[in-house]
Amino acid sequence: MYETLQILQIKKKIMDKYLKWIATGFLMIGAACNSLNIYPIGPIATLIGGVCWLAVSIMWREAALITTNLVLSTITLIGLVYTYIQ
């Protein structure tokens, strides 16, 4: 039982390590595209990055990060829906 928990913890650390960098990359791409008025790629990349960071923050159980990424992802999604699905 203890060994299984250790394996799960190791897999979680590996997964969040890669996921947080993938999320950061998407946020950088989203910010660059938004500043260059490349739509809808900018908001979509920002949304993907925010949702990935939300997943990481849930794994870490960090309330401040969960709140921040949930709110920012929701705002981005609402903006996309409002702009492109009217």
C-alpha positions in Angstrom: 0.0 0.0 0.0 2.8 2.4 1.0 4.7 1.6 -2.2 1.6 2.3 -4.3 1.2 5.7 -2.7 4.8 6.6 -3.3 4.5 5.6 -7.0 1.4 7.8 -7.3 3.1 10.7 -5.7 6.1 10.4 -8.1 3.8 10.2 -11.1 1.9 13.3 -9.8 5.2 15.3 -9.5 6.3 14.3 -13.0 2.9 15.2 -14.4 2.6 18.6 -12.7 6.3 19.4 -13.7 5.5 19.1 -17.4 2.0 20.4 -17.3 3.0 23.7 -15.6 5.6 24.4 -18.3 3.2 23.5 -21.1 0.7 25.9 -19.5 3.3 28.6 -19.2 4.2 28.2 -22.8 0.5 28.6 -23.8 0.2 31.7 -21.7 3.2 33.2 -23.3 2.0 32.4 -26.8 -1.5 33.8 -25.8 0.0 37.0 -24.5 2.1 37.5 -27.6 -0.8 36.9 -29.9 -3.1 39.2 -27.9 -0.6 42.0 -28.0 -0.2 41.5 -31.8 -4.0 41.4 -32.4 -3.9 37.8 -33.6 -7.4 36.6 -32.8 -8.8 34.1 -31.9 -5.4 32.3 -31.4 -4.4 34.6 -28.5 -7.5 34.1 -26.3 -7.6 30.3 -27.2 -4.0 29.9 -26.2 -4.6 31.9 -23.0 -7.6 29.7 -22.2 -5.6 26.5 -22.7 -2.8 27.8 -20.5 -5.2 29.0 -17.8 -7.0 25.6 -17.7 -3.7 23.7 -17.5 -2.6 26.0 -14.7 -5.9 25.4 -13.0 -5.3 21.6 -13.1 -1.8 22.1 -11.6 -3.1 24.4 -8.9 -5.8 21.8 -8.0 -3.1 19.1 -7.8 -1.1 21.4 -5.5 -4.2 22.3 -3.5 -3.3 26.0 -3.7 -6.5 28.0 -3.1 -5.1 31.3 -4.4 -3.9 29.8 -7.6 -7.2 27.9 -8.1 -9.2 31.1 -7.7 -6.9 33.1 -9.9 -6.8 30.6 -12.8 -10.5 29.7 -12.5 -11.5 33.4 -12.7 -9.1 34.2 -15.5 -10.1 31.1 -17.5 -13.8 31.9 -17.1 -13.3 35.6 -18.1 -11.4 34.4 -21.2 -14.0 31.9 -22.1 -16.8 34.4 -21.7 -14.9 36.8 -24.0 -14.5 34.2 -26.6 -18.1 33.2 -26.5 -19.2 36.8 -26.6 -17.0 37.8 -29.5 -17.2 34.7 -31.7 -20.5 33.0 -31.0 -23.0 35.8 -31.2 
